[in-house]
Amino acid sequence: MPRRAYKVMVSLLAAAVLVLTACTPADPASGNRTIKVAYQKTDSFTALDTMFQDAKREFEAANQGVRVELQPIQANDDDYGTKLALALRSPSTAPDVFYEDTFKVRSDVDAGYLLNLDSRLQGWGDWTRFDAGAKEAGKANDGGTYAVPLGTDTRAIWYNRKVFEAAGVALPWRPSSWQDILDTARKIKTSEPDVIPFNMYAGKGTGEGTVMQGFYELLYGTGTSLYDQDSKKWVVGSAGFKDSLTFLETLYKDNLAVPPAELDPNVWKKVFGGWFPKAKLGATVEGSYAPSFWQKGGSYEWPGYGEDMGVAPFPTQNGAAPGAVSMSGGWTLAVGAETKQPDLAFNFLTTALNAKNSLAFTVASSQIAVRTDVAADPGYQSANPFVKDVSGLVAVTRFRPATSDYPRISAAVQEATEAVITGSRTPEQAAADYDTAVAGIVGGDKTIRK
């Protein structure tokens, strides 16, 4: 392992240990019982912390002698996943309840980190109020449920109406193909040279955002998939993969996107906090949660976002059915397999995800509701001007393959996009490199050419 990578891993491990072990252990003799809850918190993402604070007060009031210890981890998505994974490796650092990304559920079940919740869910009346599709996110290969969905999202094109109007683009804008996107971006570049026409994350600097808010919209819009569900093999050699890289090459080579040097883990702060409010960005591909940054109480309050912003589905390559594509992720709450208080841990989980707390969190974070009662609540339906638009994309959305190999496959995709946008490899060369990397990760017998 390179020295720098070694130092980073040691730093992350130290941070995880500090965060997740700084607590007073439960003392059986005194009757004190402690539930440790680990989750993500950042300067711009505090809705989950608020929900857990409320749940802590509610739960402790109803369970005398039980203490809930909240252990927020200050980290972006990728670093949070790394720190949580390190903590889960040891019973001494593993939390009782934790915030779990949907695409890591199956691999973490395989690793023995998550408690099977089937028997407990059968006795929880609220479980029938969760959307059947959303429940699938918490299931493992054995068919059991190991996590409860907290919310989900979709991806769309968010665009600045003022920028588009100034460029003479007809509104509302709804591109029907990739060519429509490029034509609009070039129109903006010509009329407004100081504006970034179209942002689409690419490269390793933006991590999972590269694939979720970028490459996969392209790939699935070609009719190609990343993973073949029927054969349970990873797809290589597809024309759609090369076409997707070619689109990115064009976008960046023609200076229609953010300069590659600015694509770091914090570029989203410029997108939401600067470029859009100041009309310096035409459009970006982002999640349905975008309004959470601009609404009252958000990190970048922008009272006029409802009038200045618009949203459009991301089109398929040439307008083929279904005409649009989206990607969905989402997060869950899980109970640690090593918990010494499984019943208390599950009961805290259900408190955190009751109707009241779920509604507050869903609205505050601009999530797409996974509880039917929350989805029907007037407070949810009127939470922001774009709820209906982004919720409608569930009909065309896709999910990442939930396999233990996925994180390494995702990294290989990110590397391919970086090679193309920096000009170090052609789309054909980068696609061939990706095929080789996939075979090296999963074995040639686990790939299929389509």
Backbone hydrogen bonds, N-H to C=O, Kabsch-Sander energy under -0.5 kcal/mol:
donor,donor_aa,acceptor,acceptor_aa,energy
6,Y,2,P,-2.6
7,K,3,R,-2.3
8,V,4,R,-2.2
9,M,5,A,-2.4
10,V,6,Y,-2.4
11,S,7,K,-2.4
12,L,8,V,-2.6
13,L,9,M,-2.6
14,A,10,V,-2.5
15,A,11,S,-2.3
16,A,12,L,-2.5
17,V,13,L,-2.5
18,L,14,A,-2.5
19,V,15,A,-2.4
20,L,16,A,-2.7
21,T,17,V,-1.3
22,A,18,L,-0.7
23,C,21,T,-2.6
27,D,32,N,-0.6
30,S,27,D,-0.7
31,G,27,D,-1.0
32,N,27,D,-1.1
33,R,65,G,-1.8
35,I,67,R,-2.8
36,K,34,T,-0.5
37,V,69,E,-2.6
38,A,36,K,-0.5
38,A,97,V,-2.4
39,Y,71,Q,-1.1
41,K,73,I,-2.1
42,T,45,F,-1.8
45,F,42,T,-0.6
50,T,46,T,-2.3
51,M,47,A,-2.2
52,F,48,L,-2.4
53,Q,49,D,-2.3
54,D,50,T,-2.2
55,A,51,M,-2.5
56,K,52,F,-2.7
57,R,53,Q,-1.9
58,E,54,D,-2.2
59,F,55,A,-3.0
60,E,56,K,-2.7
61,A,57,R,-1.8
62,A,58,E,-1.2
63,N,59,F,-1.0
66,V,63,N,-1.9
67,R,33,R,-3.5
69,E,35,I,-3.0
69,E,67,R,-0.6
70,L,68,V,-0.7
71,Q,37,V,-3.3
73,I,39,Y,-3.3
74,Q,72,P,-0.6
75,A,41,K,-0.7
75,A,73,I,-1.1
80,Y,76,N,-2.8
81,G,77,D,-2.2
82,T,78,D,-1.8
83,K,79,D,-2.6
84,L,80,Y,-2.8
85,A,81,G,-2.2
86,L,82,T,-2.0
87,A,83,K,-2.1
88,L,84,L,-2.4
89,R,85,A,-0.6
89,R,86,L,-0.7
90,S,87,A,-1.2
93,T,90,S,-1.4
94,A,90,S,-1.9
96,D,36,K,-1.6
97,V,36,K,-2.2
98,F,334,A,-2.2
99,Y,38,A,-1.7
100,E,98,F,-0.5
100,E,332,T,-2.6
102,T,330,G,-2.1
104,K,101,D,-1.8
105,V,102,T,-1.2
108,D,104,K,-2.4
109,V,105,V,-2.2
110,D,106,R,-2.4
111,A,107,S,-1.4
112,G,109,V,-1.6
113,Y,108,D,-2.7
114,L,108,D,-0.5
115,L,335,V,-2.8
117,L,145,T,-3.0
121,L,117,L,-2.7
122,Q,118,D,-1.6
123,G,120,R,-0.9
124,W,121,L,-1.5
125,G,123,G,-0.7
127,W,124,W,-1.7
128,T,125,G,-1.2
129,R,126,D,-2.1
130,F,127,W,-1.3
131,D,370,V,-3.3
135,K,131,D,-1.8
136,E,132,A,-0.8
136,E,133,G,-0.7
137,A,134,A,-1.3
138,G,135,K,-1.6
139,K,136,E,-1.6
140,A,144,G,-2.1
143,G,140,A,-1.9
146,Y,138,G,-3.5
146,Y,144,G,-0.5
147,A,138,G,-0.8
148,V,333,L,-2.6
150,L,331,W,-3.0
151,G,331,W,-1.1
152,T,368,I,-1.7
156,A,286,E,-2.6
157,I,312,A,-3.2
158,W,156,A,-0.6
158,W,284,T,-2.8
159,Y,157,I,-0.5
159,Y,310,G,-2.6
160,N,282,G,-2.7
161,R,159,Y,-0.7
161,R,308,D,-3.3
162,K,308,D,-0.6
164,F,160,N,-2.1
165,E,161,R,-2.8
166,A,162,K,-2.3
167,A,163,V,-1.4
168,G,165,E,-1.3
169,V,164,F,-3.0
178,W,317,Q,-2.0
179,Q,317,Q,-0.5
181,I,177,S,-1.2
182,L,178,W,-2.2
183,D,179,Q,-2.8
184,T,180,D,-2.3
185,A,181,I,-2.6
186,R,182,L,-2.4
187,K,183,D,-1.8
188,I,184,T,-2.2
189,K,185,A,-2.4
190,T,186,R,-2.1
191,S,187,K,-2.0
192,E,188,I,-3.1
195,V,192,E,-1.9
196,I,280,K,-2.6
198,F,256,L,-2.8
199,N,283,A,-3.1
200,M,198,F,-0.5
201,Y,213,Q,-0.7
207,G,204,K,-1.6
209,G,206,T,-1.7
210,T,207,G,-1.6
211,V,207,G,-0.6
212,M,208,E,-2.7
213,Q,209,G,-2.0
214,G,211,V,-0.7
215,F,210,T,-2.4
216,Y,211,V,-2.1
217,E,214,G,-0.6
218,L,214,G,-1.3
219,L,215,F,-3.1
220,Y,216,Y,-2.6
221,G,217,E,-0.8
222,T,218,L,-0.5
222,T,219,L,-1.5
223,G,220,Y,-0.9
224,T,219,L,-1.2
228,D,233,K,-3.2
229,Q,227,Y,-0.8
232,K,228,D,-1.7
233,K,228,D,-1.3
234,W,446,K,-2.7
235,V,226,L,-1.9
236,V,448,I,-2.3
242,K,238,S,-1.3
243,D,239,A,-2.7
244,S,240,G,-2.1
245,L,241,F,-1.9
246,T,242,K,-2.3
247,F,243,D,-2.0
248,L,244,S,-1.8
249,E,245,L,-2.5
250,T,246,T,-2.3
251,L,247,F,-2.6
252,Y,248,L,-2.4
253,K,249,E,-3.0
254,D,250,T,-2.1
255,N,252,Y,-1.5
256,L,251,L,-2.4
257,A,251,L,-0.6
262,E,259,P,-2.5
263,L,260,P,-1.7
264,D,262,E,-1.8
267,V,264,D,-1.9
269,K,266,N,-1.5
270,K,266,N,-0.7
270,K,267,V,-0.7
271,V,267,V,-1.9
272,F,268,W,-2.7
273,G,269,K,-2.4
274,G,270,K,-1.6
275,W,270,K,-3.3
276,F,271,V,-1.9
278,K,274,G,-2.0
279,A,276,F,-1.9
280,K,275,W,-3.7
281,L,275,W,-0.8
282,G,196,I,-3.2
283,A,197,P,-0.8
284,T,158,W,-2.2
285,V,199,N,-1.3
286,E,156,A,-2.4
286,E,284,T,-0.7
288,S,154,T,-2.2
290,A,287,G,-1.8
292,S,289,Y,-2.1
293,F,290,A,-1.8
294,W,290,A,-0.6
294,W,291,P,-0.8
295,Q,291,P,-2.5
298,G,295,Q,-2.8
300,Y,293,F,-2.7
301,E,298,G,-0.7
302,W,294,W,-2.8
305,Y,302,W,-2.2
307,E,304,G,-0.9
308,D,304,G,-2.5
309,M,305,Y,-2.3
310,G,159,Y,-2.6
312,A,157,I,-2.4
314,F,325,V,-0.7
316,T,323,G,-1.0
317,Q,221,G,-2.2
319,G,316,T,-0.6
323,G,320,A,-2.4
325,V,314,F,-2.4
326,S,396,V,-1.2
328,S,398,R,-2.9
331,W,151,G,-1.1
332,T,100,E,-2.8
333,L,148,V,-2.3
334,A,98,F,-2.5
335,V,146,Y,-0.6
336,G,96,D,-2.4
337,A,113,Y,-2.5
339,T,336,G,-1.5
345,A,341,Q,-2.9
346,F,342,P,-2.4
347,N,343,D,-2.4
348,F,344,L,-2.3
349,L,345,A,-2.1
350,T,346,F,-2.4
351,T,347,N,-1.5
352,A,348,F,-2.7
353,L,349,L,-1.6
354,N,351,T,-1.4
358,S,354,N,-2.8
359,L,355,A,-2.3
360,A,356,K,-2.0
361,F,357,N,-2.3
362,T,358,S,-2.7
363,V,359,L,-2.3
364,A,360,A,-2.3
365,S,361,F,-2.2
366,S,363,V,-0.9
367,Q,362,T,-2.1
368,I,152,T,-2.7
369,A,367,Q,-0.6
372,T,129,R,-3.5
375,A,371,R,-2.4
376,A,372,T,-1.4
377,D,374,V,-1.1
380,Y,377,D,-0.9
381,Q,377,D,-2.2
382,S,378,P,-1.6
383,A,380,Y,-1.6
387,V,384,N,-1.3
390,V,386,F,-2.3
391,S,387,V,-2.1
392,G,388,K,-1.8
393,L,390,V,-0.6
394,V,391,S,-1.6
395,A,392,G,-1.1
396,V,393,L,-1.5
397,T,394,V,-0.9
398,R,326,S,-1.3
400,R,328,S,-0.6
403,T,401,P,-1.5
406,Y,403,T,-1.0
408,R,405,D,-0.9
409,I,405,D,-1.7
410,S,406,Y,-3.1
411,A,407,P,-1.8
412,A,408,R,-1.7
413,V,409,I,-2.1
414,Q,410,S,-2.5
415,E,411,A,-2.1
416,A,412,A,-1.9
417,T,413,V,-2.3
418,E,414,Q,-2.2
419,A,415,E,-2.2
420,V,416,A,-1.5
421,I,417,T,-2.6
422,T,418,E,-1.8
423,G,420,V,-0.9
424,S,419,A,-1.2
425,R,419,A,-1.9
430,A,426,T,-3.0
431,A,427,P,-2.3
432,A,428,E,-2.0
433,D,429,Q,-2.4
434,Y,430,A,-2.1
435,D,431,A,-2.4
436,T,432,A,-2.1
437,A,433,D,-2.4
438,V,434,Y,-2.8
439,A,435,D,-2.1
440,G,436,T,-1.8
441,I,437,A,-1.7
442,V,438,V,-2.8
443,G,438,V,-0.5
443,G,439,A,-1.8
446,K,443,G,-2.1
447,T,444,G,-1.4
448,I,234,W,-2.6
450,K,236,V,-1.3
450,K,448,I,-0.6
